[in-house]
Amino acid sequence: MEAWLEKDMLEPDFPFRLFENSGGAVISPHWHEEIEIIYMIEGKVSVGIGNKIYNLSKGDILLIGSGDIHYFFPEKAASQRLVIQFGLSLFDTSSPGKAQAKSVKPIFKNAKKISSEWEEDVKIATENDIKEIVRENEEKNTGYQLALKARLYDIAVLLIRNVPKDDEDLDDGGRHRENLKKLQNVIDYVESNYSEKITLEKAANIAGFSTYHFTRFFKKNTGITFIQYLNNFRITKAEWFLLNEDDTITQIAYKTGFKSIKTFNKVFKEIKGCSPSQYRKKQNMRSS
């Protein structure tokens, strides 16, 4: 399971990454400093950013700003998405560049996140820039990194000139950083203690809230409840054990913090759509 804060994602010399990803897996709430652009190639996927859910279908574009807490829901049908991630230092090549990098961050963070809320011509122009980014990245001709940066600037210009701001994202930067720190403390605790008993009261105490205020705080900032996050985390760990260890289902249930096999089976099926034994059998058949 990745840490809540994804660190050292990209190469420092040229912080850019492009890859394709398929649906089907639960990706728990996480955040990173890098900006992320998602382009749906096929199928559908639901993505949460904070407490809002975005339902993407073929051709949709989604913006995830620096520091945005986001997560993906599993999809039963096959889907394929293109993911572009880049760091703000990509625009920081000189002293004036530092100011430019700072000005780029709110463009992606504050714009309306999903292309279905944009004018059609803006969406098409952004889609064309994304396709050019894919082509340049694949061909890697001389100067391709400059071309990639230029297309990202083009997208930023399109957004700042043509895409309305999302009022809900106009948050105080200091308060946002403080919230991320509190959430990070809770997630670090979960990662270190997931095999033990974890109570809502303990998590609230770590975040510095009463149980009532922590419940509201966590849901507001992640879009899911703390118990949902904890269950998702434990099931992700269980998936790894099912694929990489020879432990029995019961042993894995207790190793991942479930105190009864009945509860483990129930939660696993709710999240993965099958029982742990069916999951292990299915994955073993694929790898054989």
PyMOL commands that set and color helices and strands:
alter all, ss='L'
color gray80, all
select helices_A, chain A and resi 88-91+95-110+115-117+120-139+144-162+167-169+173-193+200-207+211-222+226-244+249-255+261-272+276-287
alter helices_A, ss='H'
color red, helices_A
select strands_A, chain A and resi 16-22+27-30+35-42+44-49+52-57+61-64+70-72+80-86
alter strands_A, ss='S'
color yellow, strands_A
deselect
rebuild
show_as cartoon
